[in-house]
């Protein structure tokens, strides 16, 4: 009887601690690669705050006054690696909607996929956006400059960008543009180059491929 009771208590303890550990893994500081800089998502038990950053100032201390947006969580549910809830925007006229956070881990790398859909908004918003850790940001900052891109990598880059923009060319809302710019940065990073570069500098540094025999045709025609 004692052993049976102990097993029940142990099972309850394991379930509770596992749920707590999973919940804790959603919380913390995550980053979105945007058009020019970064957005830090400070996710706590009941709130999400967004702060503008650059890759070089990740260590700066955030204050509530610096937040670009603040959302309060309601009706939060955590199941497996997914957290879903309602939100009320404290900083934007009490706009409401739904948020889903999906945690993905591969080896030591963690990614958080975020979908935020306002109750009143564009139903064609592209989601989710990928959020990454400060460690990954620091790693990306050490990658070679885009000016060192090879012909083979440029061809891969151009094909992926064309596929991305063609697929989502009908999406013109702000959130979808953020998604597209973020994915553009991931394409650059996945090819092994520093993604912290403005769209204007991307065009400048890749213009050389328009005059190279192996890349001139695709450089002049790819959609970006």
Backbone as a chain_set.jsonl record, in Angstrom:
{"seq": "XXXXXXXXXXXXXXXXXXXXXXXXXXXXXXXXXXXXXXXXXXXXXXXXXXXXXXXXXXXXXXXXXXXXXXXXXXXXXXXXXXXXXXXXXXXXXXXXXXXXXXXXXXXXXXXXXXXXXXXXXXXXXXXXXXXXXXXXXXXXXXXXXXXXXXXXXXXXXXXXXXXXXXXXXXXXXXXXXXXXXXXXXXXXXXXXXXXXXXXXXXXXXXXXXXXXXXXXXXXXXXXX", "coords": {"N": [[0.84, -1.202, 0.0], [1.934, 1.221, 0.813], [3.94, 1.471, -1.056], [2.401, 1.709, -3.376], [1.065, 4.144, -2.927], [3.275, 5.818, -2.824], [4.189, 5.63, -5.428], [2.086, 6.852, -6.773], [2.262, 9.464, -5.768], [4.793, 10.074, -6.712], [4.406, 9.967, -9.484], [2.593, 12.078, -9.844], [4.247, 14.157, -9.047], [6.256, 14.054, -10.996], [4.775, 14.651, -13.319], [3.913, 17.231, -12.681], [6.379, 18.646, -12.357], [7.469, 18.317, -14.893], [5.625, 19.679, -16.476], [5.996, 22.218, -15.398], [8.698, 22.698, -16.04], [8.55, 22.702, -18.817], [6.879, 24.884, -19.237], [8.557, 26.877, -18.255], [10.48, 26.88, -20.255], [9.371, 28.265, -22.35], [9.411, 30.822, -21.431], [11.367, 33.816, -21.088], [13.949, 35.455, -22.992], [13.628, 36.117, -26.321], [14.358, 36.448, -29.85], [13.532, 38.288, -32.778], [14.463, 38.472, -36.106], [14.407, 41.319, -37.958], [13.607, 43.72, -40.577], [15.791, 45.586, -40.53], [16.965, 45.562, -37.942], [16.658, 44.018, -34.731], [13.98, 42.518, -32.877], [13.331, 42.163, -29.526], [11.684, 39.722, -27.692], [10.35, 39.601, -24.706], [9.286, 37.206, -22.779], [7.139, 36.464, -20.27], [5.427, 34.981, -17.435], [2.797, 36.026, -17.518], [2.837, 38.047, -19.376], [3.931, 39.626, -22.453], [6.55, 41.449, -23.675], [7.874, 43.715, -26.042], [10.965, 44.767, -27.351], [12.975, 47.079, -29.121], [16.093, 46.357, -30.721], [19.612, 46.164, -31.54], [22.019, 43.93, -33.04], [24.352, 44.361, -31.602], [23.721, 45.356, -29.111], [22.589, 43.639, -27.22], [22.929, 43.233, -24.545], [22.014, 45.397, -23.193], [20.116, 47.015, -20.634], [16.705, 46.531, -20.327], [13.886, 48.666, -19.88], [10.548, 49.235, -18.656], [9.571, 51.52, -19.956], [10.835, 51.512, -22.368], [9.678, 49.637, -23.949], [8.283, 48.533, -27.0], [5.88, 47.373, -27.443], [3.308, 45.898, -25.45], [1.82, 43.017, -24.212], [-0.813, 41.412, -22.515], [-1.346, 38.198, -21.182], [-4.105, 35.941, -21.394], [-6.258, 33.275, -20.374], [-4.462, 31.077, -20.678], [-3.039, 28.135, -22.068], [-1.069, 25.246, -21.863], [0.236, 22.665, -23.704], [2.007, 19.827, -24.332], [4.501, 20.829, -26.486], [3.452, 23.285, -27.035], [2.118, 26.475, -26.443], [-0.8, 28.215, -25.959], [-2.917, 31.088, -26.009], [-5.14, 33.801, -25.167], [-4.777, 37.29, -25.872], [-4.393, 40.648, -24.67], [-3.657, 43.76, -25.855], [-1.831, 45.96, -24.127], [-0.555, 48.244, -24.829], [-1.647, 49.218, -27.134], [-4.3, 50.417, -27.487], [-5.862, 48.461, -26.28], [-6.213, 46.302, -28.02], [-7.18, 43.029, -29.022], [-6.606, 39.453, -29.31], [-5.316, 36.29, -30.477], [-2.643, 34.17, -29.423], [-0.115, 31.873, -30.296], [2.484, 29.855, -29.203], [5.08, 27.854, -30.209], [7.38, 25.493, -29.339], [10.546, 24.45, -30.458], [13.18, 22.153, -30.533], [16.452, 21.312, -31.468], [19.076, 19.431, -31.004], [21.35, 21.477, -29.387], [20.134, 23.747, -30.141], [17.473, 26.022, -29.905], [14.259, 27.01, -30.958], [11.56, 29.28, -31.178], [8.359, 29.4, -32.297], [6.144, 31.831, -33.28], [2.797, 32.804, -33.452], [0.6, 35.406, -33.926], [-2.547, 36.522, -33.965], [-4.708, 39.078, -34.569], [-8.021, 39.894, -33.328], [-9.484, 41.616, -34.902], [-8.545, 42.01, -37.964], [-6.29, 41.291, -40.696], [-7.0, 38.333, -42.262], [-5.243, 36.937, -43.763], [-2.705, 36.993, -42.784], [0.689, 36.011, -42.649], [1.976, 33.394, -40.847], [3.848, 31.112, -38.726], [6.201, 33.438, -37.154], [9.732, 33.073, -36.739], [11.484, 32.837, -33.74], [14.589, 33.369, -32.125], [17.416, 32.496, -29.996], [19.613, 34.463, -27.819], [22.156, 33.4, -27.959], [22.257, 32.279, -30.495], [22.022, 34.576, -32.026], [24.464, 35.821, -31.428], [26.194, 33.976, -32.564], [25.516, 34.158, -35.304], [26.431, 36.722, -35.809], [29.133, 36.385, -36.097], [29.572, 35.249, -38.523], [30.736, 35.119, -41.991], [30.905, 38.122, -44.021], [28.321, 39.267, -46.258], [29.361, 40.061, -48.652], [31.211, 38.202, -49.315], [29.943, 36.114, -50.498], [29.607, 33.19, -52.505], [29.398, 32.191, -56.011], [27.837, 29.871, -56.322], [26.409, 29.841, -53.906], [24.99, 32.202, -54.22], [23.24, 31.595, -56.318], [21.652, 29.635, -55.101], [20.571, 31.251, -53.07], [19.149, 33.205, -54.602], [17.224, 31.589, -55.879], [15.771, 30.627, -53.674], [14.796, 32.991, -52.531], [13.226, 33.957, -54.613], [11.283, 31.913, -54.736], [10.103, 32.274, -52.229], [9.077, 34.957, -52.307], [7.38, 34.771, -54.501], [5.492, 32.933, -53.661], [4.21, 34.332, -51.622], [3.341, 36.755, -52.686], [0.897, 38.066, -52.745], [0.444, 38.977, -50.242], [0.353, 41.795, -48.411], [0.194, 43.077, -45.993], [1.407, 44.515, -42.902], [2.396, 42.663, -40.936], [2.881, 40.388, -42.482], [4.89, 41.318, -44.135], [6.909, 41.647, -42.262], [7.324, 38.968, -41.627], [8.33, 38.044, -44.125], [10.709, 39.541, -44.441], [12.092, 38.568, -42.224], [12.359, 35.845, -42.856], [13.965, 36.113, -45.094], [16.345, 36.886, -43.872], [16.947, 34.512, -42.528], [17.444, 32.817, -44.673], [19.844, 33.873, -45.606], [21.483, 33.476, -43.322], [21.37, 30.663, -43.081], [22.822, 29.934, -45.275], [25.281, 30.509, -44.418], [26.192, 33.112, -43.905], [26.527, 36.431, -42.48], [23.545, 37.654, -41.287], [22.774, 40.176, -40.469], [22.055, 42.781, -41.864], [21.063, 45.486, -43.896], [18.251, 45.716, -46.226], [18.961, 47.386, -48.366], [21.762, 47.298, -48.352], [22.093, 44.627, -48.898], [21.313, 44.466, -51.596], [23.295, 46.103, -52.715], [25.667, 44.666, -52.157], [25.273, 42.343, -53.528], [25.099, 42.993, -56.127], [27.235, 42.596, -57.801], [26.951, 40.096, -58.89], [25.466, 40.369, -61.145], [27.093, 40.787, -63.289], [28.643, 38.585, -63.627], [29.451, 35.67, -65.461], [28.362, 33.137, -64.67], [26.215, 33.794, -63.086], [24.787, 35.991, -63.972], [22.363, 35.927, -65.43], [20.36, 34.88, -63.649], [20.671, 36.724, -61.627], [19.673, 39.088, -62.643], [17.045, 38.528, -62.964], [15.788, 37.383, -60.725], [13.247, 37.445, -58.189], [12.798, 39.854, -55.675]], "CA": [[0.0, 0.0, 0.0], [2.833, 2.369, 0.884], [4.602, 1.578, -2.345], [1.412, 2.202, -4.341], [0.876, 5.567, -2.661], [4.502, 6.512, -3.2], [4.21, 5.678, -6.885], [1.111, 7.87, -7.192], [2.835, 10.776, -5.469], [5.924, 10.277, -7.61], [3.857, 10.242, -10.802], [2.062, 13.444, -9.805], [5.404, 15.06, -8.961], [6.909, 14.065, -12.309], [3.9, 15.383, -14.244], [3.934, 18.653, -12.293], [7.679, 19.242, -12.644], [7.638, 18.326, -16.347], [4.8, 20.783, -16.971], [6.64, 23.453, -14.961], [9.925, 22.871, -16.823], [8.157, 23.062, -20.173], [6.396, 26.261, -19.188], [9.711, 27.739, -18.082], [11.246, 26.948, -21.494], [8.76, 29.295, -23.191], [9.679, 32.122, -20.851], [12.722, 34.312, -21.269], [14.175, 36.459, -24.022], [13.737, 35.568, -27.672], [14.631, 37.532, -30.787], [13.031, 38.232, -34.152], [15.247, 39.236, -37.071], [13.5, 42.17, -38.715], [14.159, 44.315, -41.797], [17.111, 46.171, -40.296], [17.527, 45.23, -36.643], [16.06, 42.9, -34.009], [12.988, 42.763, -31.825], [13.431, 41.239, -28.399], [10.412, 39.324, -27.095], [10.547, 39.209, -23.314], [8.083, 36.437, -22.472], [7.005, 36.112, -18.867], [4.272, 34.13, -17.145], [1.521, 36.644, -17.871], [2.993, 39.161, -20.312], [4.933, 39.648, -23.508], [7.002, 42.807, -23.981], [8.753, 43.764, -27.204], [11.936, 45.852, -27.276], [13.853, 47.184, -30.296], [17.509, 46.125, -30.427], [20.548, 45.856, -32.619], [22.802, 42.765, -32.601], [25.466, 44.737, -30.723], [23.289, 45.888, -27.813], [21.724, 42.655, -26.571], [23.126, 43.243, -23.099], [21.489, 46.608, -22.551], [19.026, 46.759, -19.69], [15.395, 47.017, -20.766], [12.987, 49.25, -18.892], [9.173, 49.235, -19.182], [9.346, 52.666, -20.825], [11.459, 51.259, -23.664], [8.922, 48.602, -24.667], [7.533, 48.964, -28.167], [4.533, 46.794, -27.325], [3.107, 45.078, -24.256], [0.615, 42.202, -24.296], [-1.149, 40.637, -21.32], [-1.88, 36.892, -21.527], [-5.332, 35.482, -20.754], [-6.728, 31.927, -20.759], [-3.285, 30.37, -21.194], [-3.054, 26.667, -22.045], [0.173, 24.637, -22.324], [0.092, 21.241, -24.004], [3.212, 19.354, -25.0], [5.439, 21.913, -26.772], [2.679, 24.411, -27.566], [1.392, 27.316, -25.509], [-1.77, 29.072, -26.637], [-3.635, 31.96, -25.089], [-5.684, 35.058, -25.642], [-3.973, 38.418, -25.409], [-4.912, 42.012, -24.742], [-2.541, 44.672, -26.028], [-1.879, 47.057, -23.166], [0.07, 49.423, -25.416], [-2.24, 49.576, -28.427], [-5.755, 50.574, -27.421], [-6.517, 47.233, -25.802], [-6.463, 45.343, -29.101], [-7.152, 41.651, -28.528], [-6.403, 38.431, -30.318], [-4.827, 35.004, -29.976], [-1.216, 33.901, -29.604], [0.347, 30.495, -30.154], [3.926, 29.69, -29.152], [5.448, 26.456, -30.413], [8.8, 25.335, -29.044], [11.24, 23.429, -31.239], [14.575, 21.979, -30.122], [17.256, 20.404, -32.273], [20.373, 19.468, -30.345], [21.437, 22.582, -28.436], [19.459, 24.898, -30.721], [16.048, 26.162, -29.592], [13.518, 27.997, -31.731], [10.193, 29.488, -30.73], [7.543, 29.865, -33.42], [5.087, 32.664, -32.717], [1.689, 33.276, -34.275], [-0.256, 36.366, -33.23], [-3.638, 36.886, -34.869], [-5.669, 39.984, -33.919], [-9.437, 39.596, -33.578], [-9.897, 42.454, -36.027], [-7.354, 42.2, -38.779], [-6.166, 40.583, -41.953], [-6.999, 36.878, -42.073], [-4.194, 36.353, -44.599], [-1.391, 37.193, -42.171], [1.555, 34.829, -42.723], [2.559, 33.018, -39.563], [4.412, 31.864, -37.601], [7.561, 33.956, -37.281], [10.696, 32.308, -35.959], [12.249, 33.571, -32.737], [15.809, 32.648, -31.797], [18.031, 32.864, -28.724], [20.747, 35.391, -27.866], [23.339, 32.633, -28.353], [22.243, 32.148, -31.955], [22.302, 35.913, -32.535], [25.904, 36.036, -31.311], [26.83, 33.107, -33.552], [25.284, 34.746, -36.625], [27.242, 37.942, -35.938], [30.515, 36.006, -36.405], [29.618, 34.645, -39.857], [31.343, 35.974, -43.014], [30.087, 39.18, -44.607], [27.61, 38.859, -47.476], [30.203, 40.377, -49.808], [32.027, 37.019, -49.603], [29.088, 35.054, -51.037], [30.089, 32.529, -53.719], [28.429, 32.094, -57.104], [26.912, 28.769, -56.039], [25.509, 30.264, -52.834], [24.075, 33.225, -54.738], [22.202, 30.922, -57.096], [20.739, 29.058, -54.1], [19.895, 32.396, -52.449], [18.198, 33.792, -55.548], [16.112, 30.651, -56.084], [14.953, 30.57, -52.457], [14.104, 34.277, -52.382], [12.182, 33.987, -55.644], [10.206, 31.007, -54.306], [9.441, 32.883, -51.08], [8.297, 36.128, -52.704], [6.32, 34.342, -55.419], [4.455, 32.262, -52.865], [3.478, 35.255, -50.754], [3.289, 38.075, -53.317], [-0.398, 38.701, -52.499], [0.384, 39.419, -48.845], [0.927, 43.134, -48.344], [0.021, 43.654, -44.672], [2.656, 44.753, -42.172], [2.891, 41.446, -40.294], [3.401, 39.499, -43.515], [6.169, 41.875, -44.568], [7.868, 41.298, -41.211], [7.619, 37.541, -41.843], [9.156, 37.879, -45.316], [12.042, 40.059, -44.153], [12.713, 37.657, -41.283], [12.749, 34.636, -43.58], [15.104, 36.49, -45.923], [17.527, 36.84, -43.011], [17.257, 33.111, -42.254], [18.048, 32.268, -45.884], [21.243, 34.325, -45.594], [22.182, 32.799, -42.228], [21.471, 29.236, -43.375], [23.885, 29.767, -46.274], [26.554, 30.703, -43.737], [26.624, 34.508, -43.938], [25.968, 37.293, -41.447], [22.255, 38.162, -41.771], [22.455, 41.484, -39.92], [22.36, 43.677, -42.969], [19.834, 46.118, -44.392], [17.892, 45.326, -47.6], [19.723, 48.206, -49.31], [23.123, 46.766, -48.404], [22.021, 43.329, -49.581], [21.31, 44.734, -53.037], [24.602, 46.647, -53.091], [26.715, 43.655, -52.088], [24.987, 41.245, -54.46], [25.017, 43.531, -57.487], [28.359, 42.069, -58.571], [26.568, 38.858, -59.572], [24.822, 40.71, -62.419], [28.098, 40.828, -64.358], [29.393, 37.338, -63.678], [28.837, 34.748, -66.435], [27.599, 32.036, -64.058], [25.085, 34.257, -62.269], [24.181, 37.221, -64.496], [20.968, 35.713, -65.86], [19.48, 34.766, -62.497], [20.791, 37.95, -60.829], [18.852, 40.126, -63.249], [15.636, 38.122, -63.064], [15.188, 36.851, -59.516], [12.309, 38.348, -57.528], [13.22, 40.172, -54.32]], "C": [[0.874, 1.25, 0.0], [3.51, 2.599, -0.458], [3.676, 2.137, -3.415], [1.198, 3.707, -4.179], [2.095, 6.371, -3.096], [4.6, 6.664, -4.712], [3.262, 6.743, -7.411], [1.674, 9.267, -6.966], [3.984, 11.108, -6.426], [5.453, 10.635, -9.014], [3.323, 11.662, -10.881], [3.198, 14.452, -9.804], [6.087, 15.182, -10.321], [6.092, 14.873, -13.308], [3.967, 16.88, -13.968], [5.255, 19.306, -12.691], [7.938, 19.302, -14.145], [6.873, 19.489, -16.961], [5.459, 22.114, -16.62], [7.886, 23.73, -15.802], [9.603, 23.29, -18.245], [7.682, 24.504, -20.227], [7.562, 27.23, -19.092], [10.482, 27.909, -19.394], [10.654, 27.946, -22.48], [9.191, 30.684, -22.731], [11.135, 32.521, -21.058], [12.776, 35.315, -22.397], [14.458, 35.79, -25.36], [13.834, 36.732, -28.659], [14.085, 37.238, -32.185], [13.941, 39.065, -35.038], [14.282, 39.995, -37.973], [14.232, 42.749, -39.927], [15.566, 44.842, -41.598], [17.751, 45.721, -38.991], [16.869, 43.988, -36.041], [14.923, 43.41, -33.136], [13.187, 41.711, -30.752], [12.036, 40.986, -27.84], [10.711, 38.819, -25.685], [9.251, 38.541, -22.848], [8.116, 36.009, -21.011], [5.715, 35.321, -18.672], [2.97, 34.725, -17.661], [1.627, 37.751, -18.898], [4.035, 38.883, -21.379], [5.27, 41.109, -23.78], [7.974, 42.744, -25.152], [9.651, 44.993, -27.11], [12.758, 45.891, -28.566], [15.311, 47.044, -29.884], [18.317, 46.153, -31.708], [21.381, 44.678, -32.131], [23.907, 43.109, -31.61], [25.03, 45.203, -29.337], [22.374, 44.936, -27.048], [21.816, 42.724, -25.049], [22.533, 44.474, -22.419], [20.269, 46.271, -21.702], [17.728, 47.362, -20.21], [14.64, 47.635, -19.593], [11.588, 49.268, -19.485], [8.907, 50.372, -20.166], [9.888, 52.44, -22.235], [10.65, 50.29, -24.527], [8.155, 49.195, -25.847], [6.115, 48.45, -28.16], [4.477, 45.932, -26.073], [1.786, 44.343, -24.402], [0.421, 41.434, -22.995], [-1.808, 39.334, -21.757], [-3.157, 36.595, -20.733], [-5.625, 34.061, -21.229], [-5.593, 31.086, -21.352], [-3.41, 28.865, -21.025], [-1.726, 26.162, -22.587], [-0.044, 23.144, -22.504], [1.271, 20.805, -24.848], [4.156, 20.537, -25.234], [4.744, 23.161, -27.322], [1.978, 25.158, -26.433], [0.459, 28.225, -26.296], [-2.525, 29.901, -25.611], [-4.3, 33.098, -25.847], [-4.743, 36.166, -25.182], [-4.769, 39.71, -25.506], [-3.699, 42.926, -24.835], [-2.705, 45.868, -25.106], [-1.41, 48.354, -23.815], [-0.603, 49.912, -26.695], [-3.761, 49.582, -28.357], [-6.504, 49.326, -27.037], [-6.988, 46.331, -26.94], [-6.349, 43.935, -28.543], [-6.959, 40.677, -29.679], [-5.927, 37.143, -29.677], [-3.351, 34.841, -30.311], [-0.966, 32.41, -29.439], [1.867, 30.493, -30.194], [4.241, 28.208, -29.265], [6.955, 26.313, -30.284], [9.398, 24.188, -29.857], [12.688, 23.365, -30.793], [15.245, 20.958, -31.028], [18.683, 20.472, -31.738], [20.385, 20.571, -29.3], [20.673, 23.812, -28.921], [17.97, 24.885, -30.377], [15.451, 27.254, -30.463], [12.112, 28.084, -31.152], [9.425, 30.078, -31.906], [6.32, 30.58, -32.861], [4.07, 33.052, -33.775], [0.843, 34.211, -33.433], [-1.297, 36.872, -34.212], [-4.61, 37.817, -34.148], [-7.102, 39.601, -34.254], [-9.968, 40.383, -34.773], [-8.666, 42.729, -36.872], [-7.405, 41.371, -40.038], [-6.08, 39.078, -41.71], [-5.881, 36.2, -42.864], [-2.793, 36.582, -44.056], [-0.581, 35.895, -42.244], [2.154, 34.58, -41.347], [3.009, 31.559, -39.648], [5.766, 32.467, -37.958], [8.462, 33.146, -36.364], [11.452, 33.224, -35.002], [13.454, 32.727, -32.331], [16.428, 33.203, -30.515], [19.173, 33.852, -28.931], [22.019, 34.673, -28.325], [23.418, 32.497, -29.873], [22.534, 33.489, -32.626], [23.817, 36.16, -32.541], [26.669, 35.186, -32.322], [26.701, 33.691, -34.958], [26.197, 35.95, -36.867], [28.697, 37.632, -36.293], [30.66, 35.423, -37.815], [30.228, 35.622, -40.868], [30.362, 37.006, -43.564], [29.468, 38.708, -45.926], [28.432, 39.136, -48.731], [31.078, 39.19, -50.216], [31.203, 35.877, -50.197], [29.641, 34.506, -52.353], [29.003, 32.511, -54.787], [27.38, 31.027, -56.812], [25.921, 29.163, -54.956], [24.538, 31.332, -53.325], [22.944, 32.586, -55.525], [21.167, 30.289, -56.167], [19.91, 30.159, -53.447], [18.807, 32.947, -53.36], [16.991, 32.89, -55.764], [15.184, 30.609, -54.87], [14.162, 31.865, -52.254], [12.973, 34.383, -53.39], [11.006, 33.11, -55.25], [9.409, 31.62, -53.166], [8.544, 34.04, -51.507], [7.166, 35.776, -53.665], [5.163, 33.728, -54.645], [3.588, 33.253, -52.105], [3.31, 36.647, -51.361], [1.967, 38.798, -53.1], [-0.517, 39.269, -51.088], [1.106, 40.76, -48.697], [0.784, 43.786, -46.965], [1.36, 43.708, -43.938], [3.24, 43.48, -41.57], [3.488, 40.482, -41.32], [4.742, 40.001, -44.044], [7.258, 41.569, -43.542], [8.301, 39.841, -41.366], [8.589, 37.367, -43.013], [10.581, 38.389, -45.087], [12.794, 39.12, -43.21], [13.192, 36.392, -41.984], [13.924, 34.902, -44.523], [16.401, 36.417, -45.121], [17.927, 35.397, -42.698], [17.89, 32.436, -43.483], [19.532, 32.622, -45.924], [22.045, 33.569, -44.534], [22.386, 31.311, -42.522], [22.531, 28.939, -44.436], [25.27, 30.051, -45.688], [27.089, 32.116, -43.749], [25.903, 35.318, -42.862], [24.676, 37.938, -41.947], [21.924, 39.579, -41.306], [22.909, 42.578, -40.885], [21.046, 44.243, -43.492], [19.523, 45.645, -45.804], [18.685, 46.108, -48.651], [21.15, 47.683, -49.467], [23.166, 45.387, -49.059], [22.107, 43.537, -51.083], [22.678, 45.226, -53.504], [25.664, 45.555, -53.164], [26.491, 42.492, -53.058], [24.949, 41.71, -55.912], [26.117, 42.978, -58.39], [27.978, 40.826, -59.373], [25.862, 39.122, -60.903], [25.802, 40.691, -63.579], [28.936, 39.558, -64.451], [28.692, 36.344, -64.605], [27.938, 33.684, -65.805], [26.321, 32.497, -63.378], [24.305, 35.427, -62.876], [22.701, 37.045, -64.851], [20.023, 35.667, -64.672], [19.523, 36.031, -61.638], [19.883, 39.051, -61.359], [17.361, 39.794, -63.245], [14.991, 37.677, -61.764], [14.344, 37.905, -58.814], [12.738, 38.567, -56.087], [12.528, 41.43, -53.843]], "O": [[0.598, 2.214, -0.714], [3.641, 3.726, -0.935], [4.093, 2.933, -4.256], [1.156, 4.449, -5.16], [1.97, 7.458, -3.66], [5.039, 7.698, -5.214], [3.577, 7.45, -8.367], [1.585, 10.138, -7.831], [4.134, 12.241, -6.883], [6.032, 11.506, -9.662], [3.565, 12.37, -11.859], [3.125, 15.48, -10.477], [6.45, 16.279, -10.746], [6.64, 15.682, -14.056], [4.063, 17.692, -14.888], [5.265, 20.384, -13.286], [8.566, 20.248, -14.622], [7.376, 20.193, -17.837], [5.484, 23.033, -17.439], [8.109, 24.863, -16.229], [10.292, 24.132, -18.821], [8.033, 25.253, -21.139], [7.574, 28.271, -19.75], [11.075, 28.962, -19.626], [11.364, 28.428, -23.363], [9.32, 31.605, -23.538], [12.017, 31.671, -21.185], [11.775, 35.952, -22.723], [15.398, 35.008, -25.503], [13.443, 37.857, -28.347], [14.164, 36.12, -32.693], [14.17, 40.241, -34.756], [13.451, 39.4, -38.659], [15.338, 42.321, -40.259], [16.447, 44.574, -42.414], [18.964, 45.518, -38.94], [16.563, 43.03, -36.751], [14.904, 44.567, -32.715], [13.208, 40.513, -31.036], [11.297, 41.926, -27.549], [11.262, 37.732, -25.51], [8.257, 39.21, -22.562], [9.012, 35.284, -20.581], [5.002, 35.03, -19.632], [2.127, 34.0, -18.189], [0.613, 38.344, -19.265], [4.9, 38.021, -21.224], [4.385, 41.911, -24.079], [8.796, 41.832, -25.242], [9.191, 46.101, -26.835], [13.191, 44.846, -29.052], [15.721, 47.543, -28.836], [17.772, 46.163, -32.811], [21.45, 44.441, -30.925], [24.353, 42.243, -30.858], [25.877, 45.424, -28.471], [21.487, 45.374, -26.315], [20.888, 42.32, -24.347], [22.554, 44.574, -21.192], [19.5, 45.363, -22.018], [17.66, 48.557, -20.499], [14.75, 47.175, -18.457], [11.447, 49.312, -20.707], [8.119, 50.218, -21.099], [9.456, 53.094, -23.184], [10.924, 50.148, -25.719], [7.474, 50.212, -25.719], [5.238, 49.028, -28.803], [5.469, 45.316, -25.682], [0.755, 44.954, -24.681], [1.369, 40.876, -22.443], [-2.712, 39.341, -22.592], [-3.271, 36.95, -19.56], [-5.281, 33.69, -22.351], [-5.754, 30.464, -22.402], [-3.831, 28.378, -19.976], [-1.291, 26.595, -23.655], [-0.454, 22.447, -21.576], [1.51, 21.334, -25.934], [4.571, 21.184, -24.273], [5.367, 23.987, -27.989], [1.33, 24.552, -25.579], [0.898, 28.928, -27.206], [-2.743, 29.463, -24.481], [-4.037, 33.312, -27.03], [-4.001, 35.997, -24.215], [-5.689, 39.841, -26.314], [-2.81, 42.87, -23.985], [-3.607, 46.686, -25.284], [-1.818, 49.439, -23.402], [-0.177, 50.909, -27.277], [-4.427, 48.841, -29.08], [-7.658, 49.146, -27.425], [-8.027, 45.68, -26.839], [-5.51, 43.675, -27.681], [-7.124, 41.021, -30.849], [-6.111, 36.929, -28.479], [-2.875, 35.311, -31.344], [-1.532, 31.767, -28.555], [2.471, 31.058, -31.106], [3.72, 27.399, -28.497], [7.714, 26.934, -31.029], [8.829, 23.099, -29.932], [13.354, 24.394, -30.685], [14.695, 19.895, -31.317], [19.405, 21.438, -31.983], [19.524, 20.6, -28.42], [20.572, 24.806, -28.202], [17.293, 23.869, -30.538], [16.069, 28.297, -30.677], [11.551, 27.088, -30.696], [9.795, 31.122, -32.443], [5.558, 30.015, -32.075], [4.417, 33.556, -34.844], [0.413, 33.844, -32.339], [-0.971, 37.567, -35.174], [-5.275, 37.39, -33.204], [-7.374, 39.055, -35.323], [-10.786, 39.889, -35.55], [-7.844, 43.58, -36.531], [-8.446, 40.819, -40.394], [-5.174, 38.612, -41.019], [-5.604, 35.018, -42.657], [-1.806, 36.393, -44.768], [-1.093, 34.817, -41.943], [2.77, 35.469, -40.759], [2.59, 30.841, -40.556], [6.4, 32.065, -38.934], [8.02, 32.605, -35.351], [11.991, 34.255, -35.406], [13.348, 31.507, -32.208], [16.013, 34.248, -30.014], [19.643, 34.059, -30.05], [22.86, 35.266, -29.0], [24.494, 32.586, -30.463], [23.203, 33.544, -33.657], [24.376, 36.642, -33.526], [27.677, 35.629, -32.872], [27.673, 33.714, -35.714], [26.673, 36.169, -37.98], [29.421, 38.52, -36.744], [31.776, 35.136, -38.247], [30.236, 36.828, -40.626], [29.15, 36.79, -43.571], [30.027, 37.856, -46.617], [28.214, 38.504, -49.764], [31.622, 39.164, -51.32], [31.724, 34.777, -50.379], [30.087, 35.268, -53.211], [27.836, 32.781, -54.505], [26.187, 31.243, -57.024], [24.732, 28.863, -55.061], [23.385, 31.364, -52.893], [21.794, 33.008, -55.401], [19.964, 30.387, -56.404], [18.697, 30.022, -53.289], [17.669, 33.134, -52.929], [15.859, 33.371, -55.825], [13.963, 30.562, -55.016], [12.999, 31.833, -51.852], [11.883, 34.848, -53.058], [9.853, 33.512, -55.41], [8.183, 31.506, -53.13], [7.38, 34.099, -51.112], [6.112, 36.411, -53.645], [3.996, 33.98, -54.946], [2.383, 33.05, -51.956], [3.152, 37.622, -50.626], [1.905, 40.018, -53.252], [-1.481, 39.969, -50.78], [2.326, 40.837, -48.842], [1.208, 44.927, -46.78], [2.317, 43.031, -44.313], [4.442, 43.239, -41.677], [4.496, 39.832, -41.046], [5.626, 39.205, -44.363], [8.394, 41.268, -43.908], [9.483, 39.517, -41.252], [9.564, 36.624, -42.903], [11.547, 37.743, -45.494], [13.994, 38.9, -43.377], [14.303, 35.922, -41.735], [14.773, 34.035, -44.729], [17.425, 35.949, -45.618], [19.116, 35.091, -42.611], [18.768, 31.584, -43.342], [20.372, 31.778, -46.235], [23.144, 33.084, -44.805], [23.453, 30.763, -42.243], [23.071, 27.835, -44.492], [26.291, 29.865, -46.35], [28.295, 32.324, -43.62], [24.826, 34.947, -42.397], [24.699, 38.688, -42.922], [20.899, 40.131, -41.705], [23.966, 43.191, -40.74], [20.032, 43.544, -43.523], [20.428, 45.214, -46.518], [19.04, 45.565, -49.697], [21.682, 47.631, -50.576], [24.155, 45.025, -49.696], [22.881, 42.866, -51.766], [23.163, 44.819, -54.559], [26.46, 45.512, -54.102], [27.422, 41.747, -53.367], [24.782, 40.897, -56.821], [25.946, 42.903, -59.606], [28.589, 40.528, -60.399], [25.679, 38.202, -61.7], [25.39, 40.59, -64.735], [29.847, 39.476, -65.275], [27.472, 36.194, -64.54], [26.877, 33.366, -66.343], [25.433, 31.685, -63.116], [23.265, 35.812, -62.342], [21.889, 37.933, -64.592], [18.993, 36.34, -64.677], [18.532, 36.376, -60.994], [19.379, 39.863, -60.583], [16.52, 40.66, -63.488], [13.765, 37.595, -61.69], [14.665, 39.093, -58.833], [13.009, 37.613, -55.358], [12.752, 41.868, -52.715]]}, "num_chains": 1, "name": "protein.A"}
